[in-house]
Amino acid sequence: MSSTARRDRRRATSAARPVRLGPRSIVALALVSAVGVAAFGWPLLAAGDSGITTHAGDAPWLFAALLPLLLAVVVATIADVGLDAKAIAMLGVLAAAGAALRPLGAGTAGIEPMFFLMVLSGRVLGPGFGFVLGAVSMFASALLTGGVGPWMPFQMLSMGWVCMGAGLLPGADTLRGRRELWLLAAYGAVASVLYGTVMNLQGWPYLGGLATGVSFVPGDPLAENLARFVAYCLATSLGWDLPRAVVTVVLSLALGPAVLKALRRATRRAAFEAPVTFEAPKP
C-alpha cells in the first residue's frame, strides 16, 4: 500500500464517528416519541366513562403509526448524514443478534441479555440509529419467540427509547475505558428498571375493574392514580426489573470492552459520516 493510500485510510478512520442527530432526525424522533408518550399516557388523563378497558384496541393503530414513523427516522438519518448500504446492513445484523439474545432468558426472573447489547450499540451508533435498532430488534424478537400481541408496539417504542438514551450519553468521542464502562453499566441498570416501569403503564389500566388497592381507577385524579401505579410496580414487576438491571450491569462490565471495540471497528470500516476530501495529484 502506498504512503498516500495509507494516509487516506488513516484520515477516513479518524474521521469515522457515531451517527449523529441532524435536524431532520431530531424532528422525526420528536414526533415518534410524542406519539409514544401519548399512547402510553392517555389513559391517565381519560374520563371515567371513556371506555378505558378497551385500551388493547390501541395496539393495531399504534403499530400502524409506528412503522411509517420508524421509516421516517431512517430516511431522516440518511438525509442528514448520508448512511449507505453498509449502515443498513449493520442495522440488520445487530437487530438479528438482539433478537437471538432475547430468547436465551425468555424473560425468566428478568434475565434478558438483550439489554446490554442494545445499550452498547446505541452508545456507539448514536441516538437516531439506536432508536431504530431497538425498535426493529424488539419486532424481530417478537416474531422469533411468538410474542406478537397488543404489547408489541409498546415494547418497540420502549426499547427504541433505551437505545436512543444510550446514544445521548455524554462523552461519545472522548470517554473511554473503565469510566465509560461504568457509565454504560449505570445507564443500563436505570434503563432496565425504567423499561419495566413504562411497560407496566401499558397493561396496568386493564386492572381497573379488579377493585384492588393498586388498580387503576378511570377518572380519578392523576396524583392518586400515579400513587397506585407506583405501588403496583413495587408489588409486581420490581422482582423482574432488578434482576434485569443486574444482568445488564454484569454483562456490560464483563463483555463491554470487547463488544465496544468490535462495534467501533465496524463503524470505522463503514466510515459513517466520514467526509469526502479531494487532494490534488502530486507531481
N, C-alpha and C positions, 0 to 999 in steps of 0.2 A: 504494500500500500504506500503510495507517495505521501510526502510530507503535507501537501495541500489537502489530500483526501483525509489524512488523519486529523488535520486542523479543522476541517469542515465537520468531521464526525464529532470531535470534542465540542465544537460550537453547538451542534444540534443537541448533544447530550446535556450540556449545561443549561441550554435554553428550555429543555423539556420540563414542564411543570404540570401540577394537577389542573384538571379542567376547572376554570373559574366561572363565576357568575357574570354574565353580561346583562345589559338592560332588558333584553327580551326574556332571558331566563328568569330574571327576578320577577317580571310581570307574570310569567306562566306559573312559577312556583307559588307566588302570592295567590293567584286565582285558584289553583288546585287546593292549596291549604285552606283558603277561605271556604271552599265547598266542603272540605273535610270537617272543619270546625263546626259548620252549620249542621252537617249530617250527624255528628256526634252529640252536639249540644242542644239542638232544638227541643227535645222532649222536656228539658229542664224549664223551658220558658213557655211550654204549651199550656193551654187552659185545661181545666179538669174534664171538660166534655169534648175534647179534641180527638178521642179515639186513639189514645196513645198506645194501646195494646196492639195496634196494627203496625207498630214500628218496623216489624220484619219486612213489611212491604216496601220499605225504603231501599232495600239492598239492590234489587234489579235496576232501579233508577240511578242509584249512586254508581253502580258498576258501569252503566251506560254512559254516565257523565265522566267517569274516571278515565276510561280508555282514551277518548279523544284529548283529554287534558294531559295525560301522560305523553301522548304523541306530540302535543303542543310543546311540552317541556323538552323533548328530544329535538324537535325541529328548531326551537329557540336556541338550544345549546349549540346545535350545528351552525345556525346562522351567526351566533355570537363568536364562536371560537374555531369554527371550521373542522369539526370532527369528521373523520372519514371512516372507511370500512373497517380499519383496524380497531377503532374505538367501539364500533358496534359489535365487532367480533368479541372484544374483551367483555363487553356487557353480557353477551350470551354465555360466555364461558363462566364468568363469576356467578351469574344467575343460576346456571346449572349446578355449580358447586354448592351454592347456598341451598338450593332445593334438595340436593343429595344429602346435605348435612342434617337437615331438619328431621327426617325420619329416624335418625340414629337414637335420639332420645324420645321421639314421639310425644314430647311434652310431659313425659313421666316425671312427676315431682319437680317440674320446672327445668329439667335438664334439656336445654336447647342449644347445642353447639353452633347453630347457625348465626347466633347473635354476634359472636366475636369476629367472624369473617365479615359480616355486614358493617360493623363499626370500623374495622381496619380498612376495608375497601372504600367506605365513604371518606375516611381521612385522606387517603392517597388520591382518590379520583375527583374529589370536590363535591360540593353540595348538590348541584344540578344532576350530574351523572349519578351521584349516590342515591338521590331520591328515586330516580327511575330504576336503578338497580334493586333497591329494596322492594319496591312495588312489584317488579317483574319476578324477583326471586320468590316472593310470597305467592304470587299467582302460579308460578311453575310448581312450587312445593304442594300447593293445594291440589293441583291436577295429579301430581305424583302420588300423594297419600290418600286421595279421595276425600279431601277435606273441603269440598266445594259446598258452600251454603250461604245463608244470608250474612254471615260474619266475614266472608272472604274479602269484599271490597274494603271493609273497615280494617282488616289486617293489612291489606296492601298499603293503605294510607299510613297506618301506624308505623310499619316497617320503613316506608319511604321517609317519614319524619326522623326515625332513628338514624338512618344513613345520612340524611341531609344535615342533621345536627353534628354528626362526626366531621363532616366536611367543613362546617363553620367554626370548628375549634381553632383557637389561636395557634400561631407558630407553625403553620403548614410548611413554610420554606426553611425555617431556621431551627425549630425544636427537634432534637434527635436524641437517641439513646434512652437511658432509663427514665429521664424526665418525661419524654414523650410517651413511653410505655405506661407509666403511672397515670398520666393524663387520660390516655385512652381507656385504661382499665377503670378509672374512676367514672369516666363518662359512660362506659358500658354498663357499670353497675346501676347508675342512676337511670339510664335509658331502659334497662331491663325491667326495673320496677315501674317506671312510667308507662312502658308499653302495656304491661298488665293492667295498670290502673285505667288507661284510656280505653282498652278493650272491654273492661268491666262496664264502662259507660254505655257501650253498645247493647249489652244484654240486660243490664240492671233494670231498665224500665219495665221489662216483662214481669217483674216481681210485684207490680202494683196491686194485683188482686190477691196477694197472699196474706196481706194484713199482718206482717211481722214488723219487728222494731227497726229493721234495716231496709224495708221495702220502699220503693218509690211511690209517692203519693201525687198523682196528677193534680195540678192546680195549687199545690201547697207553695208557700214562699220559697224562693231559691235557697236561702240560707238553711232552712230546715231540711230540704231535700239533699243539699250538699253534706250536711252533718250525717244524714242517714247513709249517704254514699260512702263517706269515709269509714263509717262503722262497718258497712258491707265489705269494703276492700280489706279491712283489718281482719274480719271474721272469715273470709272465704279465700281470696286469691293470694294473700301475703305468703302463705306457705308454698306457693309455686313461684312467686316473683323473687323472693330472696334466694332460693337455690339457683334460679336462672341468673341472677346477678353474680353469685359466687362462681358459677361455671364460666361465665363470661370473663370475670376478672382472672381466674386461673389460666384459662386458655390464652387470653391476651398477653399475660406476662410470660407464659411458657413458650408460646408459638409466635408471639408478636414480632420479634426481631426477624425471624425467617420469612414470615408472611409479608411484612412491610418491605423487606429487601426485594422479595420476588415481585411484588406489585410495583414498586418503584422502578425496578429494572424493566418490567414490561411497559411501564409508562414512558420511560426514556426511549425505548426502542420504537414505540409507537409515535414518539415525538409529538405528543399533544401540545398544541399551541406553540410549537417551535417556529420562530419567524423565518420566512424565506428571504435569504440575502443573496445578492449577486455581486461577484467580485470581478473586477477587470482582469483579463488574462495577463499573466506575466510575460514580458518579452523574452 
